[in-house]
Amino acid sequence: MANKGLVYDGCNFFRQRLVLSLLSGKRVTIRNIRSKDDNPGLRDFEASFIRLMDKITNGTRIEINQTGTVLSFQPGLLYGGSVEHECNPQRSVGYCLEALLMLAPFMKNSLRAVLKGVTNDQMDPSVDTLKASAIPLMKKFGLDGEGLELKVVKRGMPPGGGGEVLFTCPVRRTIRPVQLTDPGKIKRIRGTAYSVRVSPQMANRIVDSARSILNKFIPDIYIYTDHMKGANAGKSPGFGLSLVAETTNGSFLSAELVSSPQGQGDPALPEDLGRKCATLLLEEIYRYTSVTRWTVSIEDALSKLGCDGGFVDSTNQSLSLLYMTLGQQDVSKALLGPLSPYTIAFLRHVRDFFQIMFKMEAQKHEEESQKGGDKVLMTCVGAGYTNISKTLK
């Protein structure tokens, strides 16, 4: 088993395994990738992801069998530098970006990645959401400085894509431990309503409908409208909304919705999309209450302004847990909302690759006034991971 590294079955949690393989230096073999499917093997977007991992590393060896059902991945050195990649339009740029956020601080050279493709879709976190919630989270772990930036150069909606995103990140020798235990109260809500290849009025209609719900909750709301034209508008029409609530202690909770791709699904009205996205954000804040408590209206239930989803929103749970795992050999704590299935799988993989276990404590609410979802306090001692390949100036 020593020479074979870790062996997994199936295509689930594909990115987690490759990312942790690169960080730990452990070889990974994934077998039976959709072997019983009518169309077996790796999908185009997974092959595209493997190519991106190859571009940001040096000496990675990848072997795929003829049917694409077995992948052998021998990780090389995380090299970084300047990279340009055309993401497969089956998945958005966020699919690749989530992995880059995890890997970028540990590279030899600062990363400057230009990713092209679909910027906003209904499956993956959009660039807007990652910019507003993941980047501030990275700063909590000491990954700040001028070099950390995420920018939408062109916006691309599915199915055509045509968007472009620039991500730059400085390298760090170590990650600092954190105590993210008190999310604080919600103090403001920010958002971006975007539209491409449709009337600019669409974005304004989204803003009005989202505000009609959020104004009952908090006065400090600002939703930008972003209407890109011409070459910057990608190849397909569409619109959407990304919302982020910021707390007094610098926690960010996000929600987003995107219109259905052209010719697929039911067409959405901008008013419905705005209202639904606002409600999703309120649910993220007031994470997973029991059904009986919804007897009052959502606005009344949320009037306490308590942030009950923990310090990190569901989109960024695995990113925060990875940084805690790789932190200095000190105790890190983070308060999370209910763990998503993706996060639970991530914790199992962290145990496999780094032998790090988290202590999980359920946090119940003592007072009736603080209704809300149960939270989980995650505690671990960092692995003391050091970026040995970082070039010292």
N, C-alpha and C positions, 0 to 999 in steps of 0.2 A: 504493500500500500504506500510505502514511503516514496517510491519513485513515481507512482501514478498520481500523487497529490490527492486532491479531493474529487470525489465522483458524485455527480448528481443525475437525477432522471427528470426529463421533461423540460418544457420551455418556460415554465413559470419562473419569475424573479431572475430572468436572464441577466439584466444589467447589474443587479446586486452582486451576482457571482463574479462577473468580470471585473467590476470596480474593486471589490475586496481582494480578488486575486492579484490585481496590479499593486495594491497598497501593501499586501502582506508578502508578495513575492512567491506565493504558493501556486503551483500548477493546478488547473481545474479541468476536469473532463465532464462534459454534459452529454448524456446519452438519451436515446429514445425521444428525440425532438420531434413531436407530432408524428411518431412512427405509425400510429393507427389512423392517421388522417387520410382523406382522399388525396390531399396535396401535401405529402410529408416533407419534413425538413424545415430549415430556417426560412423565415420570410424575408422579403427584400429589405424591410426597415431594420431587421436584426443584422443582416449582412452589412448594411450601411453603417450601423453602430459599431460593428467589429472593425470596419475600415477606419472609422474615426479613432478608435482606441489604438490602432496600428500607427496612425499619423502622429499621435501625441507621445508615442513611446519609441524607444530605440532597442532593437533586439528581441521584440516580441515574436514568438513562433506560434502560428495558428495553423491547425490542420483540421480540415473538414472532409468527411467521407463523401462518396459520390452522390448519395441520396440527400445529404445535408442533415442527416438525423444524428450524427455524432460530431461534437466539436471538442477539439483538444486545444487548450489555451495555456501556453507557457509564457508568463509575463516577463517583459523586459524592463528597462529603466524608464521611468516617467521623465520624458525629456522636455516637453512643452514647446516654447517658442511660438512662431507665427504659423497658424494653421487655417486653411480654408476648406470647408466641407459642404457638400450638397446633401442635405438630409432628405431621406426618402419621403415623398408626400403622403404616404400611408399614415405617418405619425408626424406630430408637429416638432418644431425645433426644441421644444421643452423636453422631449424624450431624451435627446442627446445632452441638453443643457444641464439637466439634473445630475447626470454623471460627471460632467465637467466641474460643476460646483463642488462636488466631493473630492475630485482629484487635483484641481488646479493649485491649491496651496502647497502641494507636496512635490512639485516638479522641479527639475534642475534649473530651468529658465522660466521667467514670467510668461504666462500664457496670453496670447492674443489670438482669439478664435473668431473667425467670420463664418457664421452658419447660415446657410440659405435654405429656403423651403417654406413650409406653412408655419406662420408665427402664432396663430390662435386657432385651436380646434376644440372639439368637445371631449377629447380623451385625456390629453396631457395638460399639466399646468402651463398657462400661457407665459410669454416673456414678461408681460406687464405684472402678473402676479408674482413671479420669481424676483423681478426687480424690486417690487415693493415690500416683499416679505422675507425672501431668502438672503438678499444682500445685507439688510440691517442685522439679520441673525448672525451672519458671518462676522460682522464687526464686533459682536459680543465676544467672540472667541479670539479677538486680537487680529483678525484679518482685515485690517483697515489700511489706510494710505491712499494716495492719489491713484494708484494703479487699478483699484477695484471699481469696475464699471460694467454696466449692462445697458445696451442701447438698441432701440429698434430703428434701424436705418430705413428699411422698407417693410411694409406690412403685407403679409400674404395669407389669404384665407383658403380653406380647402374648397374644391379638390385641386385647384390649379397651383396654389402656392405662389412662389415668386417673391417671398419676403426675404429680408436679410437682417441679421442680428450680429452685433459686435459685443464680445465678452472679453474683458481683460482682467487679469488677476495677478497680484504680486505673489511671490513665493515666501514661505515662512519656515524657519528652522523647527520651531515647536508651536504647538497650539496651547493656549492658556486654559486652565480649568475654569469652570463657571458655576455660579449659583443662581439658576434661573427659577426661583421658587415662588416669587410673588408677582403675578402679572399686573396687579394694580387695577385701576378703573379705566374704562374707555374715555379718552379725551377728545378724539377727533376721528373723522372718517374721510378718507381720500379715495379717489377713483379715477378711472379713465374709461370714457365711452368712445368707442372707435367705430368708424364706418369706412368702407372702401368700395368704390364702384357702385354706390347707391347714393341717394340724395343726402347731402350733409345734414338735412333736417332730422334724419333718423337718429343721429347721436343726441340731438337736443331733446327729442321725444323720450329717449331712454333716460336721460338725466332727470327730466321732469317727473317721470313715473317713479324712479328710484327715490327721489327726494320726497315724494308724497308719503312714502312709508318712513324713511329715515328721519325726517324732520320732527316726527313725534317722539323720537328717541334721543336726539342730541342736536344742539344747534350748529356746532362747528363741522360743516360738511362742505367739501369742495370736490366736484367731479369735473375733470378736464374733458373737453371734447377734442378728439383727434381724428381729423378727416384728411387722409392722404390722397393725393391726386397723381394722375399720369403714371410715370414709370415707378413711383414709390408705392403705388396702390396694388401691386401684385397682379395676378391673372384672373381672380374670381371675386364676385361680389360677396359682401357679408357685413355683419356688424356684431358688436358685443359689448360687454361691460365687465370691468375688473374693479372690485371694491376692496379696500383695506382699512381695517379699524386699528388705530394706534392707541396704546394704553399709556398711563402716566409713567410706567416703569420701562417703556421702550419695547413692549411686546407688540407684534404685528399679526393680526388675524385676517385671513383673506377669503374671498368668495368670487366666483366669476361664472359668466354664462356667455355662450356664443350662439349665433343663429345657425340653423341647419345648413349644410353645404348646398350649393345650387343644385336643384333637381333631386335632392334626397330629403326624406322626412317631411314633416309638416312645416309649412312656412310660419315663422314666428312674428308676432307684432312687436315692435320695439317697446310699446307700453307694457306688454306682458313680460317681456324679457327683463325690463328694468325692475318691475315689482318683484318678480321671482328671485332675481339676483340679490335684491335688498333683503328679502326674507331669508335667503341662504346665508347671508352674512350674519343676520341676527341669530340664526340657529348655530352658526359656528361660534359666536360669542357665548351663547347660552347652551353649550354643547349637550346634546342628547338628554333633554329633560324627560321625565316619565310622562306618558301620555295623559294621565289624569290631571296633570298641572296645566294642560292647555285649555282648561275650561274658561280662563280669562283670555282676552285678546292678546295677540303676540306683543302689541305695544305696551300693555299693562304689565305683562310678565317681564318685560325687559326694562321697565322703568327704573329698576334698582341700579342700572349702569354697572353692575358687577361683571367682571370678565371671568366666565366660568369654564372656559375651554382650556385652561392651563396656559403656560407661557408661550408654547409653540403651537401653531395651528397644524391641522392634519396634513397639509401639503408638505411641511418641512420637518415632520417628526424624525424621519430616518437620517436627514442631514445633521440635525442636532445630535442625535445619538452616535453618529459616526465620529463627529468632532470630539464628543465626550470620550469615546473609546480611545481615540488617538492622542488625547491630551497628555499633559505632563503627569507624572506619577503622583497625582493628588486627587482628592475627592471632587467629583463634579455632580451637581444635582440639577434636574430640570423637571418642572411640573408640566405634564402633558394631559390633554383630554383623553377620552377613551382611545386605546391603541387601534389603529386600522390593521386589517389582515396583512397588508403590505409591510407594516412596521414590525408586526410579530414575526414574520418570515425573516425580516432584516436582522432582528435580534438573534435568531437561531443561526444565521449565517455569520454574524459577528463572533458568536461562540465557536463556530467551526474554524474560522480563519485566524482569530486572535486570542482564543481561549479567555475571552473577557465575558463575565456574567454581570448582569445588572440586578440590583436589588429593586424590587417593585413593591411600593406600598400604596394601597388604595386610600385616597383621601376622601372621607365622608364629610358632608356639611353638618356642622353642629347646630347652627341656627336655622330656623324655618325661613328667615328673611333671605338667606342665601341659597335659594333654590337653584338647581342647575345640575348639569351632568356630573357624575363622579369623576374625579381626577386621579391620575397616577403619578406618584413621585418616583422618578427614575434616578437611581444613584449608582455610580460606578467609580472605580479607581482607574485612571487613564493608563494606557499601555506604555506611556513614556516614549511615544513614537517620535523619532528624530529624522528630519529630512536630510539624509547624509549626502544627497546629490546636489543640494543647493550650492550654487557657486557663491563663494564669499568674496565680496569686493574689498 
